[in-house]
Amino acid sequence: MGLTSVNVQRKLNMSQAEARLAAEKVADKLAREYGVIFSWEGDCAAINGPGVKGSCEVSDGTVDIKLTLGFLVAPFAVRVKDEINKYFDRLAEN
């Protein structure tokens, strides 16, 4: 088993600034649960952590998260993707 990709792209019915705040909240959740670090530069972030690399980009109310999971983290790919989507689903309901 090699590297596993997790890609989540969500169009949010909110302004660019609100979408950026939403992405930062997802980043905080991932940081707490998986020990990843988001290094923001404008509306883009590099994502790094134990067995995780990726990016998060916010543009035109769209959040695009791309992760590459290493061997030890790969079994959690479905859970990571589900948690990200659940967060954005809750946002859409409000």
Buried (B, 14 or more C-beta within 10 A) or exposed (E): EEEBEBEBEBEBEBEBEBBBEBBBEBBEEBBEEBEBEBEBEEBBBEBEBEBBBBBBBBEEBBBBBBBBBBEEBBEBBEEBBBBBEEBBEEBEEE
